[in-house]
Amino acid sequence: MTSTTTTTTRTGATLSRISAGYARQIALHEVSAGFPAGAVTAVVGANGSGKSTALGVLAGIVRPVAGEVERPAGRPALVVQHDTVPALLPITVRETVRMGRWAGRPWRRLSRQDRAVVDQCLARLGVESLAGRRLSALSGGQRQRVLVAQALAQEAGLLLLDEPTAALDVPARETISATLREVADSGVTVVHATHDLAEARRADHCVVLGRGRIVAEGPPAEALSRENLFDAWH
Ligand SMILES: Nc1ncnc2c1ncn2[C@@H]1O[C@H](COP(=O)(O)OP(=O)(O)OP(=O)(O)O)[C@@H](O)[C@H]1O
């Protein structure tokens, strides 16, 4: 079997019978799930259940061995877990967020409009006062907010975030949740992976994974039922 990818404009993203993994490990087994546009979807599951792999497939950085991916047109924005980003990169917070405007052309000169978007994204995540600091001089939670600001600066139709609130204190977590909501309200397909059930219950839509398979999909009140969570975690 082979995999294919197509683009959509308004329907969000879908995975259809996706199988994907790594050299010695199949991480997703025939996974089918929808990620609506203009909504926040939480991908929920235990450690190793395949959440990051599913985000990687949606982002186009993990190639499925079978199945079909549909995603909104344009380059998706992906926020990886902050501890996977080399902390010693010798760049400032502002430079990090500017990279979100490169649009595939590294070090291109940014327009006035690009620079305005960068300033807005720094302010939105409450990191404007850190703009001149080295990324390496930030705490894990501050760095995470900067990475979210970088992804917002891309103004992508598909925003993917791998546990964006895991290292954050309560105010920072609320800032990110509120930002994701606003971004979704503007029509973007927002998908985040989380272990945090309270966070998942605030989403519009949930995809529950267990051992690389779909356990449930739907509104949080249905998808996060006690039975489904038991299945996902056992
Ligand atoms: N780079 C890799 N090379 C080999 N196997 C991998 C790699 N990344 C993940 N895996 C394996 O694929 C499976 C799914 O991992 P994945 O990272 O997608 O899960 P996850 O639900 O995001 O986990 P966590 O909550 O711990 O982040 C696991 O069994 C994991 O060991």
The ligand as an SDF file (V2000), in Angstrom:
LIG
                    3D

 31 33  0  0  0  0  0  0  0  0999 V2000
   11.9430    8.4900   16.5310 N   0  0  0  0  0  0  0  0  0  0  0  0
   11.4340    7.3110   16.8860 C   0  0  0  0  0  0  0  0  0  0  0  0
   12.0840    6.1620   16.5860 N   0  0  0  0  0  0  0  0  0  0  0  0
   11.5760    4.9640   16.9340 C   0  0  0  0  0  0  0  0  0  0  0  0
   10.4110    4.7900   17.5880 N   0  0  0  0  0  0  0  0  0  0  0  0
    9.7350    5.8900   17.9300 C   0  0  0  0  0  0  0  0  0  0  0  0
   10.2110    7.2160   17.6050 C   0  0  0  0  0  0  0  0  0  0  0  0
    9.3030    8.1110   18.0770 N   0  0  0  0  0  0  0  0  0  0  0  0
    8.3400    7.4050   18.6740 C   0  0  0  0  0  0  0  0  0  0  0  0
    8.5890    6.0710   18.5890 N   0  0  0  0  0  0  0  0  0  0  0  0
    7.7310    4.9860   19.0990 C   0  0  0  0  0  0  0  0  0  0  0  0
    6.4550    5.1150   18.5110 O   0  0  0  0  0  0  0  0  0  0  0  0
    5.4270    4.8920   19.4800 C   0  0  0  0  0  0  0  0  0  0  0  0
    4.5190    6.1230   19.5510 C   0  0  0  0  0  0  0  0  0  0  0  0
    5.2890    7.2200   20.0440 O   0  0  0  0  0  0  0  0  0  0  0  0
    4.7310    8.7030   20.0900 P   0  0  0  0  0  0  0  0  0  0  0  0
    5.8950    9.5900   20.4320 O   0  0  0  0  0  0  0  0  0  0  0  0
    3.9750    8.9860   18.8460 O   0  0  0  0  0  0  0  0  0  0  0  0
    3.7100    8.6250   21.3080 O   0  0  0  0  0  0  0  0  0  0  0  0
    3.0900    9.7780   22.2130 P   0  0  0  0  0  0  0  0  0  0  0  0
    1.6700    9.3710   22.4580 O   0  0  0  0  0  0  0  0  0  0  0  0
    3.3140   11.1030   21.6060 O   0  0  0  0  0  0  0  0  0  0  0  0
    3.9270    9.6350   23.5530 O   0  0  0  0  0  0  0  0  0  0  0  0
    4.2930   10.7340   24.7040 P   0  0  0  0  0  0  0  0  0  0  0  0
    3.0080   11.0260   25.4130 O   0  0  0  0  0  0  0  0  0  0  0  0
    5.2530    9.9740   25.5690 O   0  0  0  0  0  0  0  0  0  0  0  0
    4.8960   11.9300   24.0330 O   0  0  0  0  0  0  0  0  0  0  0  0
    6.1260    4.5680   20.7970 C   0  0  0  0  0  0  0  0  0  0  0  0
    6.1380    3.1780   20.9590 O   0  0  0  0  0  0  0  0  0  0  0  0
    7.5170    5.1160   20.5980 C   0  0  0  0  0  0  0  0  0  0  0  0
    8.4390    4.3470   21.3230 O   0  0  0  0  0  0  0  0  0  0  0  0
  1  2  1  0
  2  3  1  0
  2  7  2  0
  3  4  2  0
  4  5  1  0
  5  6  2  0
  6  7  1  0
  6 10  1  0
  7  8  1  0
  8  9  2  0
  9 10  1  0
 10 11  1  0
 11 12  1  0
 11 30  1  0
 12 13  1  0
 13 14  1  0
 13 28  1  0
 14 15  1  0
 15 16  1  0
 16 17  2  0
 16 18  1  0
 16 19  1  0
 19 20  1  0
 20 21  2  0
 20 22  1  0
 20 23  1  0
 23 24  1  0
 24 25  2  0
 24 26  1  0
 24 27  1  0
 28 29  1  0
 28 30  1  0
 30 31  1  0
M  END
$$$$
